[in-house]
Amino acid sequence: MQHKQVNVTTYLDYKVHADNGSTYNTPNCFGIYISGEVFKHIKNIGGIAAINKINVEKAQKLYDYIDSSELYTCPVREKDRSLMNVVFVTGDADLDKKFVAEAKANNMHNLNGHRSIGGMRASIYNAMPMEGVDALIEFMKKFEEENK
């Protein structure tokens, strides 16, 4: 029986794998290990529902502070706000830059907003503990008091 030569991607070409002792495409073992640890952690705290509850609480706490502030505003309609990326502005581009610089000096990194919009963006993904949100709010209060 004659086989027709078929062009397939390198990843799917078993001859490439065989010629390389099956090590041509070793999976990212560390990434797999870390994923397993994250999944165990999520399971241990109560699963997806529990982590969602924590994320809602973190975002609500930060939005509540922003909405009650005299300095900061959130330019996103309440119904469209993200649980993971909380954006806010002071209304003054220079003051926003000062905020980002002072935050960085206080070990709060990557708070600068999107490059085309500016302002600030606090990413509070699953790994960000409530204590991190609390620390940001305390910094925001101090900054607001100093920049009235």
ChimeraX attribute file (.defattr): number of C-alpha atoms within 10 A of each C-alpha:
attribute: neighborCount
match mode: 1-to-1
recipient: residues
	/A:1	3
	/A:2	4
	/A:3	5
	/A:4	6
	/A:5	6
	/A:6	7
	/A:7	8
	/A:8	9
	/A:9	7
	/A:10	12
	/A:11	11
	/A:12	10
	/A:13	12
	/A:14	13
	/A:15	12
	/A:16	15
	/A:17	16
	/A:18	11
	/A:19	10
	/A:20	11
	/A:21	9
	/A:22	12
	/A:23	11
	/A:24	14
	/A:25	11
	/A:26	8
	/A:27	9
	/A:28	8
	/A:29	9
	/A:30	9
	/A:31	10
	/A:32	11
	/A:33	11
	/A:34	11
	/A:35	12
	/A:36	12
	/A:37	12
	/A:38	13
	/A:39	13
	/A:40	12
	/A:41	13
	/A:42	16
	/A:43	14
	/A:44	10
	/A:45	11
	/A:46	10
	/A:47	13
	/A:48	12
	/A:49	12
	/A:50	14
	/A:51	17
	/A:52	13
	/A:53	10
	/A:54	15
	/A:55	21
	/A:56	14
	/A:57	14
	/A:58	23
	/A:59	22
	/A:60	14
	/A:61	15
	/A:62	18
	/A:63	21
	/A:64	10
	/A:65	16
	/A:66	21
	/A:67	13
	/A:68	10
	/A:69	14
	/A:70	12
	/A:71	19
	/A:72	21
	/A:73	18
	/A:74	18
	/A:75	13
	/A:76	12
	/A:77	7
	/A:78	9
	/A:79	6
	/A:80	7
	/A:81	15
	/A:82	14
	/A:83	19
	/A:84	17
	/A:85	15
	/A:86	22
	/A:87	24
	/A:88	24
	/A:89	20
	/A:90	19
	/A:91	13
	/A:92	11
	/A:93	12
	/A:94	11
	/A:95	14
	/A:96	21
	/A:97	18
	/A:98	13
	/A:99	23
	/A:100	21
	/A:101	17
	/A:102	15
	/A:103	19
	/A:104	14
	/A:105	10
	/A:106	11
	/A:107	9
	/A:108	16
	/A:109	13
	/A:110	14
	/A:111	21
	/A:112	21
	/A:113	20
	/A:114	11
	/A:115	7
	/A:116	6
	/A:117	8
	/A:118	15
	/A:119	27
	/A:120	23
	/A:121	19
	/A:122	20
	/A:123	17
	/A:124	20
	/A:125	13
	/A:126	15
	/A:127	10
	/A:128	13
	/A:129	13
	/A:130	17
	/A:131	10
	/A:132	14
	/A:133	18
	/A:134	14
	/A:135	12
	/A:136	17
	/A:137	17
	/A:138	13
	/A:139	17
	/A:140	19
	/A:141	17
	/A:142	11
	/A:143	16
	/A:144	16
	/A:145	11
	/A:146	8
	/A:147	10
	/A:148	7
